[in-house]
Amino acid sequence: MSIKKIAQVFIVLTILGTVLLHASSLLVSAQSGTNLRIMPATQSVTAGQTATVTVEIQNVQNLGGFQFTVNFNPQVVQVATNGVTTNANFLAVNNRSAVELTPTIDNTTGTVSIGAFSFNGWGNGATGAGTLVTIVFNTVGTGTTNLQLSEIILVAADLNSTQITTTQTDATITATQVSASPSPSATPGVSPTPTSDILVQVRFQGISQDIGSQLISFRAVRSTGGETIGPQDYVFVPNSNGIYEYTFPAGTFAGGTYNLFFKGPVHLTRKFSDINIDGNTQLLNLTAITLLAGDAVTNDIVDLDDYNRVYSDFGPRYPGSSTGDFNFDDDVDIYDYSYLVTNFDRVGDTLSN
């Protein structure tokens, strides 16, 4: 179902047998004070972290359906995997049924299109204020991006599918460079702190090519002293061989031996034990051991819940629309099922195992 046809879809479901109305013939309702806004209006995050925004509506009356597009700079931010949550329930008033349309995400041009509609029921549509959608962005660069609303259609819950006029309020996200912490002075008997950036490389099970940046949860526990980094999400970027990389700035790690933990978007937590980091460390190549796939519901165990996700989503999928797509090829298929079977009953690593 095309997100561009929400007005026509709404008419079909409310007046069976009625011909589709063209957008140019829709009545227009001039409601006073209706506003569609992105919140927060401004926010600043460190590059590699996530930024979350909501699209909210204010002072609306009798809303039956909505669609709009959020435009962004893909060199600064990109929509995270499963990063769009549409609140179709805002429309489910007065016994009306509400349906969410599958978001259309394009992280190449920098757009995400969202919509939902309601039908049947015995009274007016949604009135007042509420959140229509929540979007999680990965920051993939530094700088400021505008988040701009466009192609807005608000449809009233009436027999004419009257369009509701609205003002809009856009927003910005600023991604700043990670600040390197000053390196402590060397102490006799203690490994010196690395004085250069450290490139960390990991590999996902089943991935051997560039299929786009992915969010990885990372935690480091120092064996002596117990210092901990994270857990925190970082945007790892793949090279042409499907090896995922992230550069930690100098000063992130104190010198010493660490247990490192990585959890991918649909992967079990993997522990890399007794990794030595000292003043000469510039590369941590951890690709000999892969991050195991199959954790579709992200509870760090491959079990029946993950099987149900693969079963229910089996077949071609919109990009990023199913966590059952373990190899990120936009198709939940026998390959994904094989990862599930291979890793069934496995659990993620912890500090004690």
DORO-911128 format. One line per field, with one value per residue (C-alpha): x, y, z; residue in three letters. Coordinates in Angstrom, 1 decimal. Layout:
c1 <- (X, ...)
c2 <- (Y, ...)
c3 <- (Z, ...)
res <- (ALA, ...)
END
This chain:
c1 <- (0.0, 1.5, 2.0, 1.2, -2.4, -3.6, -6.5, -7.8, -7.4, -9.3, -12.3, -12.3, -12.5, -15.1, -17.5, -17.5, -18.5, -17.6, -15.2, -11.8, -11.5, -8.4, -6.4, -7.2, -11.0, -10.8, -12.5, -10.2, -10.9, -9.2, -8.8, -7.5, -4.1, -3.4, 0.4, 2.6, 6.0, 9.2, 10.4, 12.8, 13.4, 17.2, 19.5, 23.2, 24.7, 28.2, 29.0, 28.3, 25.4, 21.7, 19.2, 15.5, 12.8, 9.0, 6.5, 3.6, 0.3, -1.4, -4.9, -6.4, -10.0, -11.6, -8.4, -9.0, -5.6, -2.2, 0.9, 4.1, 7.8, 10.7, 13.8, 17.3, 21.0, 22.2, 25.8, 25.0, 22.2, 20.4, 17.2, 18.2, 17.1, 13.5, 13.9, 10.4, 7.4, 4.1, 1.4, -1.6, -3.5, -3.8, -6.5, -8.3, -11.0, -14.8, -14.5, -12.6, -10.1, -6.6, -4.0, -0.3, 1.3, 4.8, 7.3, 9.4, 13.0, 15.6, 18.9, 20.6, 18.5, 17.6, 13.8, 11.4, 7.7, 5.1, 1.4, -1.7, -5.5, -8.6, -12.1, -15.5, -16.5, -19.4, -18.1, -15.5, -11.8, -8.9, -9.0, -6.5, -2.7, -0.5, 2.5, 2.2, 5.6, 8.9, 12.1, 15.5, 18.5, 22.0, 24.6, 27.0, 29.0, 29.5, 27.7, 24.1, 21.2, 17.7, 14.8, 12.1, 8.5, 7.1, 4.3, 1.9, -1.6, -4.0, -7.4, -10.6, -12.8, -15.7, -17.4, -15.5, -12.0, -11.6, -8.0, -7.0, -4.7, -1.7, 1.4, 4.6, 7.6, 10.9, 14.0, 17.7, 20.2, 23.9, 26.4, 29.7, 33.1, 34.1, 36.4, 39.5, 40.2, 43.6, 46.0, 47.2, 51.0, 52.6, 52.9, 55.5, 54.0, 50.9, 50.3, 50.5, 47.4, 47.2, 48.3, 46.7, 43.2, 42.2, 40.4, 38.2, 37.0, 34.2, 32.3, 28.6, 27.6, 26.6, 27.8, 30.6, 29.9, 29.0, 25.3, 25.2, 26.1, 24.8, 24.3, 26.4, 26.2, 29.7, 31.0, 34.5, 35.5, 39.1, 40.4, 42.4, 40.6, 37.2, 36.8, 34.0, 33.2, 29.6, 27.4, 26.8, 25.7, 28.1, 27.6, 30.0, 30.7, 31.4, 34.2, 33.8, 34.5, 31.6, 34.0, 32.5, 34.8, 34.7, 37.5, 37.8, 39.7, 43.0, 42.3, 39.1, 40.9, 43.4, 46.2, 45.4, 43.7, 40.0, 37.0, 35.2, 31.5, 29.7, 26.0, 24.7, 21.2, 20.0, 23.0, 23.9, 26.4, 29.9, 32.6, 36.3, 38.4, 41.8, 42.4, 45.5, 45.5, 48.7, 50.5, 51.3, 47.7, 46.3, 44.2, 41.9, 41.0, 38.4, 37.0, 38.2, 35.1, 31.8, 28.8, 26.1, 22.8, 19.3, 18.3, 15.3, 13.6, 16.9, 16.7, 20.1, 18.8, 17.7, 14.4, 10.8, 10.1, 12.8, 11.3, 7.9, 9.4, 11.0, 7.8, 5.5, 7.8, 8.9, 9.3, 10.5, 10.6, 11.1, 14.6, 15.0, 11.4, 12.0, 14.5, 14.0, 16.2, 19.5, 21.7, 20.2, 19.3, 15.7, 14.3, 13.4, 14.2, 15.8, 19.2, 17.8, 16.1, 19.4, 21.0, 18.1, 18.3, 22.1, 22.1, 18.9, 19.0, 22.3, 22.5, 24.7, 27.9, 28.2, 31.1, 31.0, 31.0)
c2 <- (0.0, 3.3, 5.9, 8.5, 7.3, 7.7, 10.0, 7.6, 4.6, 6.3, 6.9, 3.3, 2.0, 4.4, 4.6, 1.2, 1.6, 5.3, 6.4, 7.6, 11.3, 13.1, 15.2, 18.3, 17.9, 17.4, 19.9, 21.9, 22.5, 25.7, 24.7, 27.4, 26.7, 23.2, 22.6, 19.7, 19.9, 18.0, 17.8, 18.6, 21.7, 21.4, 18.8, 18.1, 14.6, 13.1, 11.6, 7.8, 8.1, 8.1, 11.0, 10.5, 12.9, 12.8, 14.3, 15.8, 17.4, 20.2, 21.7, 19.3, 18.4, 15.3, 13.8, 10.6, 10.1, 11.6, 11.3, 13.3, 13.1, 14.0, 15.2, 15.0, 15.2, 11.5, 12.6, 13.6, 11.2, 8.2, 6.4, 3.5, -0.1, -0.4, 3.2, 4.4, 3.8, 5.1, 5.9, 4.8, 4.5, 8.3, 7.8, 4.9, 6.9, 6.5, 2.8, 3.7, 1.1, 2.5, 1.2, 2.1, 2.3, 0.8, 3.6, 4.3, 4.9, 6.2, 6.8, 7.6, 10.7, 11.5, 10.9, 8.9, 8.9, 7.9, 7.5, 6.0, 6.2, 5.2, 4.0, 2.9, 3.9, 6.0, 9.4, 12.1, 11.4, 12.3, 15.7, 17.7, 16.9, 13.9, 12.1, 10.7, 9.1, 8.5, 8.4, 7.2, 8.5, 7.1, 9.9, 8.9, 12.2, 15.5, 18.8, 20.1, 18.7, 20.2, 18.0, 19.4, 18.3, 18.0, 16.5, 16.9, 15.5, 15.6, 14.1, 14.7, 11.8, 12.7, 11.5, 14.0, 13.2, 16.9, 18.0, 19.9, 22.8, 23.1, 25.1, 23.2, 23.5, 21.9, 21.0, 20.5, 17.8, 18.7, 15.9, 16.9, 15.2, 13.0, 14.8, 12.9, 12.6, 13.7, 10.7, 10.1, 10.0, 6.6, 4.7, 2.1, -1.4, 0.0, -0.3, 3.2, 4.7, 4.6, 8.0, 7.4, 6.5, 2.8, 1.2, -1.7, -4.2, -6.9, -9.1, -10.1, -13.7, -14.0, -10.6, -10.3, -7.0, -3.4, -3.4, -0.1, 1.3, -0.6, 0.3, -1.9, -1.8, -1.8, -2.4, -2.7, -3.9, -3.5, -6.7, -4.7, -1.9, -2.8, 0.4, 0.2, 1.9, 1.7, 0.0, 2.5, 2.4, 3.3, 3.5, 1.0, 1.5, -1.5, -1.7, -3.4, -6.8, -6.5, -5.9, -3.3, -0.6, 2.1, 4.4, 5.2, 8.4, 8.5, 8.5, 6.4, 3.4, 3.4, 1.0, -2.6, -5.8, -5.7, -7.9, -6.4, -7.0, -6.3, -6.7, -6.2, -5.2, -8.8, -10.6, -12.2, -10.4, -11.6, -11.4, -11.0, -11.9, -10.6, -8.0, -6.1, -2.4, -0.4, 2.7, 1.0, -0.2, 1.2, -1.7, -4.3, -6.8, -9.1, -10.5, -14.1, -14.6, -13.5, -11.9, -14.7, -13.8, -14.8, -12.5, -10.9, -9.7, -8.5, -10.3, -11.9, -15.5, -17.2, -18.9, -19.4, -15.7, -15.2, -18.1, -16.5, -13.2, -15.0, -17.0, -14.0, -11.8, -14.4, -13.0, -9.8, -6.8, -3.0, -2.1, -2.2, -3.2, -6.7, -7.8, -11.3, -10.2, -11.4, -10.8, -7.4, -8.3, -7.0, -10.5, -12.9, -16.2, -19.6, -18.0, -16.2, -19.4, -21.3, -18.8, -19.2, -23.0, -23.0, -20.7, -21.8, -21.9, -19.9, -17.0, -13.9, -13.8, -12.1, -11.1, -14.5, -16.8)
c3 <- (0.0, -1.1, 1.5, -1.1, -1.4, 2.1, 1.2, -1.4, 0.9, 3.6, 1.2, 0.1, 3.6, 4.8, 1.8, 0.0, -3.7, -3.9, -6.6, -5.5, -5.1, -6.5, -4.1, -6.1, -5.5, -1.7, 0.5, 2.8, 6.5, 7.9, 11.5, 13.8, 15.3, 14.0, 14.1, 13.1, 14.8, 15.3, 18.9, 20.3, 18.1, 18.6, 20.1, 20.1, 20.4, 20.0, 16.7, 16.8, 19.3, 18.5, 18.4, 18.9, 17.8, 17.8, 15.4, 17.3, 16.3, 18.3, 18.2, 15.7, 15.3, 13.9, 12.4, 10.5, 8.8, 8.2, 6.1, 5.8, 4.9, 7.2, 5.2, 6.6, 5.6, 5.2, 5.6, 9.2, 10.3, 9.0, 10.2, 12.5, 11.8, 13.1, 14.1, 13.1, 15.5, 14.2, 16.8, 14.8, 18.1, 18.3, 15.6, 17.3, 19.0, 19.1, 18.2, 15.0, 13.6, 13.0, 10.5, 10.3, 6.8, 6.4, 6.6, 3.5, 4.5, 2.1, 3.8, 0.5, -0.4, 3.2, 3.5, 5.7, 4.8, 7.4, 7.5, 9.2, 8.8, 10.6, 9.4, 10.6, 14.1, 15.2, 15.9, 15.2, 14.7, 17.0, 18.6, 20.6, 20.7, 20.6, 19.2, 15.7, 15.3, 17.0, 14.9, 16.0, 14.0, 13.9, 13.7, 10.9, 10.5, 12.1, 11.5, 11.7, 9.7, 9.3, 9.9, 7.6, 7.2, 3.6, 1.7, 4.6, 4.3, 7.2, 6.5, 8.5, 9.5, 7.4, 4.2, 2.0, 3.4, 3.9, 4.1, 7.3, 6.9, 9.3, 10.1, 10.7, 13.0, 11.9, 13.9, 13.8, 15.0, 15.6, 15.8, 17.4, 17.3, 20.2, 22.5, 23.4, 27.2, 28.3, 28.6, 32.2, 32.9, 32.7, 36.0, 36.7, 36.3, 34.5, 30.8, 29.2, 27.8, 23.9, 22.5, 19.1, 17.8, 18.0, 15.0, 16.2, 13.6, 14.1, 11.7, 11.6, 10.8, 7.2, 6.1, 3.5, 1.8, 2.5, 3.5, 5.3, 8.8, 11.8, 15.5, 17.8, 21.6, 23.1, 26.6, 27.9, 31.4, 32.5, 34.2, 36.8, 38.5, 37.1, 35.1, 32.6, 29.3, 28.3, 27.5, 24.8, 21.1, 18.4, 14.6, 13.0, 9.3, 7.0, 4.5, 1.1, 2.7, 5.2, 8.2, 10.5, 11.9, 14.5, 15.5, 19.2, 19.9, 21.9, 25.6, 25.4, 27.0, 29.8, 29.3, 30.5, 29.8, 28.9, 28.3, 25.3, 24.6, 21.3, 20.5, 17.0, 16.0, 15.6, 17.2, 20.5, 22.7, 22.0, 24.6, 23.6, 26.6, 27.8, 25.1, 25.8, 25.1, 25.6, 24.3, 20.9, 20.2, 17.0, 15.6, 17.3, 14.6, 16.2, 13.0, 13.6, 15.7, 14.3, 16.1, 15.9, 14.2, 15.2, 18.1, 16.3, 19.5, 21.0, 24.3, 23.9, 23.4, 20.2, 21.0, 19.9, 19.9, 17.2, 15.2, 15.3, 14.0, 11.1, 10.4, 10.5, 8.3, 5.8, 2.3, 0.7, 3.1, 2.9, 4.0, 7.7, 8.3, 9.9, 12.5, 11.1, 8.2, 9.8, 6.7, 5.9, 2.3, 2.6, 2.3, 5.2, 3.6, 4.1, 4.8, 7.8, 8.9, 8.7, 11.1, 13.5, 13.4, 13.8, 16.8, 18.4, 22.3, 22.3, 24.7, 24.7, 26.6, 30.0, 32.2, 33.9, 30.9)
res <- (MET, SER, ILE, LYS, LYS, ILE, ALA, GLN, VAL, PHE, ILE, VAL, LEU, THR, ILE, LEU, GLY, THR, VAL, LEU, LEU, HIS, ALA, SER, SER, LEU, LEU, VAL, SER, ALA, GLN, SER, GLY, THR, ASN, LEU, ARG, ILE, MET, PRO, ALA, THR, GLN, SER, VAL, THR, ALA, GLY, GLN, THR, ALA, THR, VAL, THR, VAL, GLU, ILE, GLN, ASN, VAL, GLN, ASN, LEU, GLY, GLY, PHE, GLN, PHE, THR, VAL, ASN, PHE, ASN, PRO, GLN, VAL, VAL, GLN, VAL, ALA, THR, ASN, GLY, VAL, THR, THR, ASN, ALA, ASN, PHE, LEU, ALA, VAL, ASN, ASN, ARG, SER, ALA, VAL, GLU, LEU, THR, PRO, THR, ILE, ASP, ASN, THR, THR, GLY, THR, VAL, SER, ILE, GLY, ALA, PHE, SER, PHE, ASN, GLY, TRP, GLY, ASN, GLY, ALA, THR, GLY, ALA, GLY, THR, LEU, VAL, THR, ILE, VAL, PHE, ASN, THR, VAL, GLY, THR, GLY, THR, THR, ASN, LEU, GLN, LEU, SER, GLU, ILE, ILE, LEU, VAL, ALA, ALA, ASP, LEU, ASN, SER, THR, GLN, ILE, THR, THR, THR, GLN, THR, ASP, ALA, THR, ILE, THR, ALA, THR, GLN, VAL, SER, ALA, SER, PRO, SER, PRO, SER, ALA, THR, PRO, GLY, VAL, SER, PRO, THR, PRO, THR, SER, ASP, ILE, LEU, VAL, GLN, VAL, ARG, PHE, GLN, GLY, ILE, SER, GLN, ASP, ILE, GLY, SER, GLN, LEU, ILE, SER, PHE, ARG, ALA, VAL, ARG, SER, THR, GLY, GLY, GLU, THR, ILE, GLY, PRO, GLN, ASP, TYR, VAL, PHE, VAL, PRO, ASN, SER, ASN, GLY, ILE, TYR, GLU, TYR, THR, PHE, PRO, ALA, GLY, THR, PHE, ALA, GLY, GLY, THR, TYR, ASN, LEU, PHE, PHE, LYS, GLY, PRO, VAL, HIS, LEU, THR, ARG, LYS, PHE, SER, ASP, ILE, ASN, ILE, ASP, GLY, ASN, THR, GLN, LEU, LEU, ASN, LEU, THR, ALA, ILE, THR, LEU, LEU, ALA, GLY, ASP, ALA, VAL, THR, ASN, ASP, ILE, VAL, ASP, LEU, ASP, ASP, TYR, ASN, ARG, VAL, TYR, SER, ASP, PHE, GLY, PRO, ARG, TYR, PRO, GLY, SER, SER, THR, GLY, ASP, PHE, ASN, PHE, ASP, ASP, ASP, VAL, ASP, ILE, TYR, ASP, TYR, SER, TYR, LEU, VAL, THR, ASN, PHE, ASP, ARG, VAL, GLY, ASP, THR, LEU, SER, ASN)
END
